[in-house]
Amino acid sequence: MADYPATLKYTKEHEWVDGESPATVGITPYAAEALGDIVFVELPEVGATIEHGTVVGEIESTKSVSELYAPVSGTVTEVNQAVIDDPELVGSAPFDAGWLFKVDVSSTGELLTAEEYAAHAGV
């Protein structure tokens, strides 16, 4: 439970989002561990309008390719070029250097508390 900060919100699809504006989005350590060695990250373009619950990118690992879902709706304001250049950051620092993109939030979907996410993921 200590690995999942209470200041963040989570989705059932294993993304996290902070409460800032613009909001920072990433994937959880649970998802990163399940993926294994991450070798490629495709993120939405800056300026793109995204809708919560829709696919906005992909994360490819040595095990599989997983779709990346938007936890909130809004306009993408920034992508993390560091994870594009070094995808392993997503797994090695999912709550820090491994964040994926930032969104100027217009609305949110169903978001879970850290406790609810931990119960959902079984962590």
N, C-alpha and C positions, 0 to 999 in steps of 0.2 A: 504494500500500500504506500510505503514511503517513496516509491519510485514514481508515483503519480500525483503531482502537485495539486492541491485542492484549489489553487488559484486558476487552474485551467478547466475547460469544458471538453468533453469527449464525445465521439460518435460511436455507434455500434459497428461502424466500418473501420474503427481503430485509428481515426484521425484525432488530433487535439487542436484546440483553438484557444487563444487567450482573449481576455476581455478588453484589450486595447483597441484603439482606432487609429490607423488600420489594424485589423486583427492579424496576428501571425498564425500560420497553419503548419502542422507537421504530422508525422505518424508516431504512434506510441512505441515504446520499447518492445511491447508484446508483439506488435506487427513486424517491427524490424527484426526481432529475433526469429520469428516464424519464416520470414523471407530468406534469412541467411545472408550470404555475401551479396550486397547490392552492387550491380555493375552499370546500371543506366537509370536515369531519371528524366521523365518527360513532364514538364510543368506547363500550366496555362501561360499565355503571353500577357505581358503587361498591357493593361487597357482592356483586356477581355472582360465581358460581363459573364458571371457565373451564377448558377442556380444551385442552392443547397440540395444535396442528394444526387446530383448528376456527376458523371465522370468528367474529370478535368485534366487527367494525365495518367501516366503509367509509371510503375516502379518495377524494374526488371532485376531479378536476382539470378544466381546460378541455379536456383531451384525452379523459378516460375516467373511469370509476368503478372502483376497485380494492378488492377485499376485503382486510381486515386479519385476519391469522391470529395466534392466540396462540402464542408461542414456548415457553410453559411452562404448567403447570396450577396452579391455585390460586384465591385469592380476591382480587378487585380491591380495593385499599385506597385508591386515589386516581386521579383523572383530571386531566389538565393542562387546566385551564379556559382558560389563555392560548392554546392552539392551537385550542380551540373558538371563541374570540372572534376569533382572528387565524390562520387556517389556513396562511397563508404561512410561519409560523414552522417548520412541518414541513420545508419545503424550504430555508429560509435558515439554519437552525441545527439540523440533524437529530440531532446528538449532544449538544446543550445545551438551549436553550429550547424546541426542537421535540419533546421527548420526549412520549409519548402517555399512558401510564398505568403504575401500579405494581401489582405483584402479590405477595401473600404466597404464596410458591412451595411447592407440595406435591410436584410432580415436574416433570421436564423431558422434552422430546422430543429428537430428534436436533439437537444444536447444533454449529455449525462454529466452528473457530478463525478468526481474522482471515485467516490465510494460506489456509485452505481456502475461506473465503467469496470471497476475491479470485480464486482459481482458478475457482470456480463461476461468479461473475459476470463474469469476464474483465476485471477492473479492475486 
